[in-house]
Amino acid sequence: MTTIRPIPLYVGTSGWAYPVWKPRFYPQNLPAKNFLKHYATRLSAVEVNYTFRRILSVNAAESWLVDVPPDFQFVPKANWYITHVLRLKGVSEALERFLPTLEPLRRRKQLGPVLFQLPPNFRADVPLLRDFLVQLPRNLKYAMEFRHESWFTDATYRALKRRNVALCVAETDTVTTPEERTAKFIYFRFRRPSYKPRECKQLADRVERCLVDGLETYAFFKHEDDPRSPLSALELLKTVRKRLAA
């Protein structure tokens, strides 16, 4: 009898260090040092905001790994110097400084895609994008989040497909990214402040379709000043897992 391996589903939030998530997500008496350990018992991945402004140390990475199960995924945001200061130009040295810091996570097979989030005023420049993508080592996964609508063209999608880089499908109150599949995995960022029950069902439908089509799937909710974000992520994860197990 052939065993069919389930397609991985990784769901979480942007960050985990939020005391205001007590008591609805974190227990009231849980110390901050144990937040990640508790988070990882309920959700399967997390976006790492830390790496957007700071260099990840080996000690920090290894301390995180101790707190999570072996199938948990860390999804780091690329350093802002690459995306917001250099704006993808002349980035070879910056990439050489940043990407090796993720090695402890990669070595343990707990490194998800590296997310490159571009500034909202960064207009489309497909030749620049192609030049940037060829500098990315192929042994890692990557996603690109474009926040200016000029990027949403066939030329952009072709450039991403050539390098198996995911178009980050982000939705906010101002911009919604087309759900174009440009890699062997898909990356969702659900960034609205809140989702009604009907909207949550629609999100689950979208995620389920990707899994049925054989795409490894990542989905993250925006952190908030209340626990709606992790609770929405938890509901999505439970809903889709239940459907697929039926």
Secondary structure, 3 states (H helix, E strand, C coil): CCCCCCCCEEEEEECCCCHHHCCCCCCCCCCHHHHHHHHHHHCCEEEECHHHHCCCCHHHHHHHHHCCCCCCEEEEECCHHHHHHCCCCCCHHHHHHHHHHHHHHHHCCCECCEEEECCCCCCCCHHHHHHHHCCCCCCCCEEEECCCHHHCCHHHHHHHHHCCCEEEEEECCCCECCCCCCCCEEEEEECCCCCCHHHHHHHHHHHHHHHHCCCEEEEEECCCCCCHHHHHHHHHHHHHHHHHHC
